[in-house]
Amino acid sequence: MADKKKALVTGANGFLGSHLAEELLRRGWDVRCLVRRPHGLGWIETLDVKLVRGDCRDKAALGPAVEGIDYVFHLAGVISALRWEDYYGANVVGTRNLLETCLERNPGLKKFIHVSSISAAGPSEKGRAVTEDDAVRPVSDYGRSKLASEEAVREFAGRFPFVIIRPPNIIGPRQKELLEAIRLMRKHIKPGIGTGEPQTSLCYVRDVVEALILAAGKPEADGRTYFLADPRPYAWSEITAAIREALGMGRVFLKVPYSAQLLAASVAEVAARVTRRSPRLTRMSVISARKYYWIYDGSRIGRELGFVTRTGLREAIRETIDWHREHGWA
């Protein structure tokens, strides 16, 4: 019997990380999860994984996490913060610490799979999908920190194999942002996001997980950067229409205007400063959804690795709402 593949997943108790950990276990992998605290583990709490306590910002704690591992799936990071220093510490310093520890404690690592973001590339032009060969132009501190984390990974070229994956907006069960939209629409409140034009690429969470595992096992992926995206972009209004359809609702009566969204984001930022927690909503996230286009060409990973997205918007929304109902979330 062949030895089990051994994986470390950082950020495993998050939305994407928990789905990845589950799928790796389902495929017979040994899974180790780096967690900052032994409580509040969310969806990995009942999984047959080995927990290693540590934080990527604390390099001294990372040795036991990476020793003996075949593959590192690096998902941990900060998505929402008020200060550049918080983004930089988690997304750049944390990534560099993990890379250096792998080199020192596990130089035979088979591959480092780095989960970045479309924000590292920056927004697209209207009507044109960004490719991996286009110049990058991030417009947010989050995007700039994710780009810097990619640059840190590329500095380790020739020391061990790596691949960089840039997912778009990910939808699926456990996604808190989508859950908030579902709850609002149940109250006949429609988030008024975007301009009505196709503005964003999407990918279903299980398709993203499939791409990560595929890239880990393909030598052709070594040193490459890949966007993930459904074949066509979507308008934000299409997403809310798909939610309304899946909920079986008629007309949604109240539309939250852009100005009210900015006000809510300002209040959330003030609350975050008081509580010293990450803001649930920021003005930059509201502006980004309204002002920019986030459309990406995901064909390279299809040509080179054979990856195909299998779940479209309506099916993804329907499966998400069904899951939320089953678990009493919606």
C-alpha positions in Angstrom: 0.0 0.0 0.0 1.4 3.4 -1.0 2.2 5.9 1.7 -0.4 8.6 2.2 0.3 12.0 0.9 0.9 14.5 3.7 -0.4 18.0 3.5 -0.2 21.1 5.7 -3.1 23.5 5.2 -2.8 27.0 6.7 -6.0 28.9 7.1 -7.8 25.6 7.4 -10.6 26.8 9.6 -11.7 29.4 7.1 -14.2 29.2 4.3 -11.9 27.8 1.5 -9.5 26.0 3.9 -12.2 23.9 5.5 -13.5 22.7 2.2 -9.9 21.9 1.1 -9.2 20.0 4.3 -12.3 17.9 3.9 -11.6 17.0 0.3 -8.0 16.1 1.0 -9.2 13.7 3.8 -11.8 12.3 1.5 -9.0 11.4 -1.0 -7.0 9.7 1.7 -4.4 12.3 2.5 -2.9 12.9 5.9 -3.9 16.5 6.8 -2.1 18.8 9.2 -3.7 22.1 10.0 -1.9 25.2 11.4 -4.3 27.0 13.8 -3.7 30.1 15.9 -5.7 28.8 18.8 -7.2 25.4 19.9 -10.8 26.7 20.1 -13.0 28.3 17.5 -12.0 25.8 14.9 -15.3 25.9 13.0 -15.8 23.3 10.4 -12.5 21.4 11.0 -13.3 20.8 14.6 -14.7 17.3 13.9 -12.3 16.4 11.1 -9.6 13.7 11.5 -6.8 16.2 11.1 -3.7 16.9 13.2 -3.7 20.4 14.7 -0.5 22.3 15.1 -0.8 25.6 17.0 1.0 28.5 15.6 0.8 31.7 13.6 2.6 32.4 10.3 3.8 35.7 11.8 5.7 33.7 14.4 8.4 31.9 12.6 9.6 30.0 15.7 6.3 28.2 15.9 6.3 26.9 12.3 8.9 24.1 12.4 6.6 21.3 13.8 4.0 22.3 11.2 6.1 21.8 8.1 8.4 18.9 9.1 7.7 15.7 7.1 5.1 17.3 5.0 4.9 16.7 1.2 2.7 19.6 0.2 2.0 23.0 1.8 -1.3 24.7 0.9 -0.9 28.2 2.1 -4.3 29.9 2.5 -3.8 31.8 5.7 -3.8 35.6 5.6 -5.7 38.8 6.3 -8.5 39.8 3.9 -9.9 42.9 5.7 -7.9 45.3 7.9 -7.6 49.0 8.7 -3.8 49.3 8.5 -1.2 48.4 5.9 0.9 47.0 8.6 -1.7 44.4 9.4 -1.9 43.3 5.8 1.9 43.2 5.4 2.5 41.3 8.6 0.0 38.5 7.9 0.2 38.2 4.1 3.9 39.1 3.4 5.9 38.4 6.5 3.7 35.3 7.3 4.3 33.9 3.8 8.0 34.6 3.9 8.3 33.0 7.4 6.6 29.8 6.1 8.8 29.6 3.1 12.0 30.0 5.1 10.9 27.4 7.6 10.1 25.0 4.8 13.6 25.5 3.4 15.2 25.1 6.8 13.1 22.2 8.2 11.8 20.5 5.1 14.0 21.2 2.1 12.6 18.1 0.3 9.1 19.6 0.1 7.3 18.4 -3.0 5.4 21.6 -3.7 4.3 24.9 -2.1 0.8 25.9 -3.3 0.3 29.6 -2.6 -3.3 30.9 -2.7 -3.2 34.5 -3.8 -6.0 36.6 -5.2 -7.2 38.4 -8.2 -6.6 41.6 -6.1 -2.8 41.0 -6.6 -3.3 41.6 -10.3 -5.7 44.5 -9.9 -8.9 45.3 -11.8 -9.6 44.7 -15.5 -10.6 47.1 -18.2 -14.2 47.2 -19.2 -15.0 44.3 -21.5 -11.5 42.7 -21.4 -10.4 39.8 -19.2 -7.0 40.1 -17.6 -4.5 37.3 -18.3 -1.5 36.1 -16.3 0.8 37.9 -18.8 -0.7 41.3 -18.2 0.9 44.0 -16.1 -0.3 44.0 -12.5 -1.8 47.1 -10.9 -3.4 46.4 -7.5 -5.5 49.2 -6.2 -5.9 48.2 -2.5 -3.6 47.5 0.4 -4.9 44.0 0.4 -4.0 43.6 -3.3 -0.6 45.1 -2.8 0.1 42.7 0.1 -1.0 39.7 -1.9 1.3 40.7 -4.8 4.2 41.1 -2.4 3.4 37.6 -1.0 3.6 36.3 -4.6 7.0 38.0 -5.0 8.2 36.3 -1.9 7.2 32.9 -3.2 9.0 33.5 -6.5 12.2 34.3 -4.7 12.3 30.6 -3.7 12.4 29.4 -7.3 14.9 26.6 -7.6 14.8 25.7 -4.0 11.5 23.8 -4.1 8.6 23.6 -6.5 5.7 26.1 -6.1 2.6 27.2 -7.9 0.6 30.4 -7.4 -3.2 30.3 -7.7 -5.3 33.5 -8.0 -9.0 32.8 -7.2 -11.7 35.3 -8.0 -14.7 35.9 -5.8 -15.5 32.4 -4.4 -19.0 31.4 -3.7 -20.3 28.3 -1.9 -21.5 26.9 1.5 -20.0 28.6 4.6 -19.3 31.9 2.8 -20.3 34.6 5.3 -20.7 37.4 2.7 -23.2 35.3 0.6 -25.0 34.4 3.8 -25.4 38.0 4.7 -26.9 38.7 1.2 -29.3 35.8 1.6 -30.5 37.1 5.0 -31.0 40.6 3.6 -33.0 39.3 0.7 -35.2 37.2 2.9 -36.2 40.6 4.5 -36.9 41.9 0.9 -33.8 44.1 1.0 -31.6 43.9 -2.1 -27.9 45.0 -1.9 -27.5 47.5 -4.7 -24.0 46.5 -5.9 -22.3 47.4 -9.1 -23.6 49.0 -12.3 -25.7 46.2 -13.8 -22.9 45.3 -16.2 -20.8 42.1 -16.0 -18.2 43.2 -13.5 -16.8 40.1 -11.8 -15.4 36.7 -12.3 -16.6 33.9 -10.0 -15.7 30.3 -9.1 -17.5 27.8 -7.0 -15.6 26.7 -3.8 -15.4 23.1 -4.8 -14.0 24.0 -8.2 -11.3 26.0 -6.5 -10.5 23.1 -4.2 -10.2 20.8 -7.3 -7.8 23.3 -9.0 -5.6 23.5 -5.9 -5.2 19.7 -5.6 -4.7 19.3 -9.3 -2.0 22.0 -9.4 -0.3 20.3 -6.5 0.1 17.0 -8.4 1.0 18.4 -11.8 4.7 19.0 -12.5 3.6 21.2 -15.4 2.3 23.7 -12.8 5.7 24.2 -11.2 6.6 27.9 -11.1 3.4 29.0 -12.8 0.7 31.5 -11.9 -2.9 30.7 -12.7 -6.2 32.6 -12.6 -9.3 30.7 -11.7 -12.6 31.8 -13.3 -15.9 30.6 -14.7 -15.9 31.0 -18.5 -18.0 34.2 -18.4 -18.2 37.1 -16.0 -21.3 38.1 -14.0 -23.1 41.3 -13.1 -23.7 41.6 -9.3 -27.4 41.9 -10.2 -27.2 38.4 -11.7 -26.0 37.1 -8.4 -28.8 38.6 -6.4 -31.3 37.4 -9.1 -30.0 33.9 -8.7 -30.4 34.1 -4.9 -33.9 35.4 -5.3 -34.7 32.6 -7.7 -33.2 29.9 -5.4 -35.2 31.3 -2.4 -38.4 31.2 -4.4 -39.1 34.8 -3.8 -40.9 37.4 -5.9 -40.0 41.0 -6.1 -37.4 42.4 -3.7 -38.8 45.7 -2.6 -36.0 47.8 -1.0 -32.7 48.4 -2.7 -29.8 49.6 -0.5 -28.2 52.6 -2.4 -24.5 53.1 -2.8 -24.4 56.0 -0.4 -25.9 53.8 2.4 -23.4 51.1 1.7 -20.5 53.5 2.1 -22.1 54.8 5.4 -22.4 51.2 6.7 -18.8 50.6 5.8 -17.7 53.7 7.6 -19.6 52.6 10.7 -18.0 49.1 10.4 -14.5 50.6 10.3 -15.2 52.7 13.4 -16.5 49.6 15.2 -13.4 47.7 14.1 -11.1 50.4 15.6 -12.9 50.3 18.9 -13.0 46.5 19.1 -9.6 46.0 17.5 -11.1 43.4 15.2 -11.1 43.1 11.4 -13.9 45.2 9.9 -16.8 43.2 8.4 -17.1 45.8 5.6 -14.8 48.5 4.4 -15.2 51.5 2.2 -12.6 50.1 -0.2 -14.6 46.9 -0.7 -17.8 48.9 -1.5 -15.9 51.2 -3.9 -14.2 48.2 -5.6 -17.4 46.5 -6.3 -18.9 49.7 -7.8 -16.1 51.3 -9.5 -14.0 48.5 -11.0 -14.2 45.5 -13.2 -12.8 42.2 -11.9 -12.8 40.0 -15.0 -10.1 37.3 -15.6 -9.2 34.8 -18.2 -9.0 31.3 -16.6 -8.0 29.5 -19.8 -4.3 28.9 -19.0 -4.9 26.4 -16.2 -7.3 24.6 -18.6 -4.7 24.4 -21.4 -1.8 23.4 -19.2 -3.4 21.3 -16.5 -6.7 20.3 -17.9 -8.8 22.1 -15.3 -12.4 22.8 -16.0 -14.9 24.7 -13.8 -18.0 22.4 -13.4 -20.5 24.5 -11.4 -22.2 27.6 -12.8 -23.7 30.5 -10.9 -27.3 29.2 -10.5 -26.2 25.7 -9.4 -23.7 27.2 -7.0 -26.2 29.5 -5.4 -28.8 26.7 -5.2 -26.4 24.3 -3.5 -25.2 27.0 -1.1 -28.8 27.9 -0.1 -29.7 24.2 0.3 -26.6 23.7 2.5 -27.5 26.8 4.6 -31.0 25.6 5.1 -29.8 22.1 6.1 -27.6 23.7 8.8 -30.1 26.2 10.0 -28.1 29.2 8.6 -30.8 30.5 6.3 
